[in-house]
Each structure stands twice: as C-alpha cells, then as structure tokens.
C-alpha cells in the first residue's frame, strides 16, 4: 500500500437522483424488514407494541411497500443516463470479473491483494445488483397477491408467501455483506460517501475503478492524480 | 391420550340445523343475516361467526333421481393442519384430544391460515377495541374443546337427534363408519368414508353418500406444497443464511483487525494512515 499522503480531492460517483433512489430503497427495505420481523420469528414479538400492534405493523409494512417500489422509477426519472450505465454494466461480463472474486476474498479477510481493473461497477457490485433485482422482483411480485388476495387465485396467494420468504431471506443475507463492505470494511468504506453526497475520494475511485477513472480523466472530468508527480506524462 | 373423532353420518342427517343452533348457543356467536341462498341452506359457507353450516345439496344421481343431500360442515381438525403449519405466531395448536384450536391471545389476524386451509373453513373477524381501533382474529370451530375438557361432548353432537353425529375414540368411530358404509352401499353406490390422508387424516370423519366433490369437498386435500417449502425449507434456510453472512463479516472484521495490526507493526514509522 502506498505511503504517500492521500489526495483530498473528491470526484462525483453518483448523481443526486441515484443517492435519493438508494436512500429510499435502503430505508424502505429496513422499515419493511423491521415491520415484518415479528411475523418471521416470534423472538421479535416485542416489536408489536412499538409498531402499534399487529394492525399498525401491517399498515406501516404497506406504506413502506409502496416506497420500496419507487427507487427504480426515481432513478429512471432523475438520472436515466446513470440507470442505463448500470444496466449495461450488469450484462457486461469479462474474464477480469472472475479474477476479481479471487482477489476479493483476500481483500475481504484483510490479506494482501491486488486491484483487478474494473469499470464503473466492479464484479461484486454487479452480483449484488443482480441479486437485489432478482429478490426485489420476488418480494414485490409476491407482495401483491399477499396484499390483495381477493384478486388472485388461492394457489397464487399460497405461493406468494413462499416467494416473499425466499426473496427477503436472500436479500437480507446479501445486504449484511453489502453494509459491512460499505461502512465497516477498511478498504471499501471510503466509498460510503458515494451514497450520501454522491462524491468519493478521488484516490479511492482510481484504486477501485481504474477503467472508469481513467476514462473520466480523459474526458477532463476528473483530476489526474498522477499529475503532480509525473508532470511530463501529462496527457493531451 | 387417545385421539377423539367426530363422526358424521350424512345419510342419517335430516337437515334440522339443530347443530348450527347449538353451536351458536354454546360458543355465544352472533346471528349472521344472509341473503336467500336459493335453497333451505342458510349461509353459503362457514364464517367467523358461523362455525358450522348445514349444506343442502340438490343432486341428480345419474339414474334420473333427485337426491336431497345434507351435510354438517365445519372444521375438519386435520391431523396435519395447514393452518397450524403456516401460523407465524404459533397461535394454532393441537389439543390433547386432537382438535385444532386457535389461541386468541396469540393470534395477530394475519390471515395466513385463512389462505392456506385446504377446506376454506377459517375466517377472520374484525373487532373494535374501546378506542374504536379495529383488529382482527381468526375464528373457526374448536370442536368445543372447552366442553371436552369438562368431559362433555361437542355441542353439535349432543344436540343431534338422529345420531347422525357421534363423538368418541378414533378406532371406535372408524369402525362405526366402516359398518355404516357397508349398510348403505346398496342405496348409495358412490358412498365413501371421508378421512383424507393428505392431511394425515381428520378428526371429523364423514360417511358421505356421494363423492366428496358433490359436497364441495376437495377429493384429495393436502397441506399446500408451497406451505411445506415455505415453512420447512425457505424459513430455516433463510435464517441460516443471515447467520452465515453475519459470521462471514464478523470473521472478516476480525482478520482485518489482526492483519492491519501486523502491518502497523511492520512499518511503525510509516506514519501514514492506511485508509
């Protein structure tokens, strides 16, 4: 790891639209999780009085359910370009994405690792996105027959309970890792500000997403961090 | 304790509805005004306030004859009850008599049991507390478990004046059903004993004069496959998964702390932060 003092320069990673969509998604997900927790395990039945009884919990769950459906639309409306980049990245898989995972395991447990060059989203983020898309479809899709059983055949409602359970079970397991990496894990947590202000430290972006960073430098959007030390290399 | 069974011989029923009245009376259930059903039948099906309904079915038996079929319908008290399986609050349980009962204090009114009962017997009732706030509870026939505990028989059985309903130990009731079946086979060739094994057998068994479907009963009811996958697989696996990822990140946190301590020792005078 480098011993030079880190540059304090910040670069914009996410648009305000994305930050809003991400926040609505995160808050509604946890609100949904908490309002349904006593239904998942009796250990959390003490939450009922706090949530206004089973009726209050059900009402809150439905309010946040509506919020949970909105992030995709928020992102599309306020940052269609960013949304398109995301979709494109999700279907782009190269050999280096597989290499990423072997290095990621080392990184996760704090061993020495090397950065595999990644574009705007790294392979781990892409997997996370794909799982969250999949589970959101399961959760939202099954939520409708559970909320409005009178409009669906009985079998659909019954399978709805199953898929709702599978969906959030998988989602919460992945989210534990997602949150750990964003707020606790040493090497990745500098990126946390990306979902709060939209900006991340330039040095961190360059380390983690060199392809994206270099591209933005070429476009003249980001500072070339190598500049002060290698002035003669200054491009174009 | 021996298993107890309510035996219902529909061929002896004369459709007097005394069982319905006895049920309302003992369980203190309010009257439920309904529209005319097109027959003598008073209610379309069981509900939160009407735990048993006497069915009146006009059935053409295929020989050009009209059979007027009656059936006392209420909770089947399955040995493997779907409602018990899906209840998230363990509010539904089996009594020592084999009846399936709802603990009203534990019930949160989610309606999972309503949607999963293969016989569509359970219903939600909406109540109002003293502040006018509405809440719901699941309701169905209890097989008069409170009476059984006092050594009495279910109210519907006690009141039945044709002995179409009887209550007793499972073996004795099954034997009675077999005997009755052989007696009526000549008159009702489709007669059968309804004690569906897909739900492990039931604690209400019927001698039916016609096929179950004629009475609106499922021919081979079972605990929904979705409910089994949900409760026996998805839920425990989900809980294990969140445990596994939590352990992984805790492990990662520990190894990271150890590793960065080692690195700090190596370049003590490096001075810089590793952030």
Interface residues (C-beta under 8 A of the other chain):
Chain A: X1 X3 X4 X5 X6 X38 X39 X40 X41 X42 X45 X48 X53 X54 X55 X58 X108 X109 X110 X111 X149 X154 X155 X157 X158 X159 X161 X162 X165 X166 X168 X169 X170 X172 X173 X174 X176 X177 X180 X184 X185 X186 X190
Chain B: X86 X88 X89 X90 X108 X109 X110 X111 X112 X115 X116 X133 X134 X135 X136 X224 X226 X227 X229 X230 X234 X235 X237 X238 X239 X241 X242 X244 X245 X246 X248 X249 X251 X252 X253 X255 X256 X257 X258 X259 X260 X263 X267 X270 X271 X272 X273 X274 X275
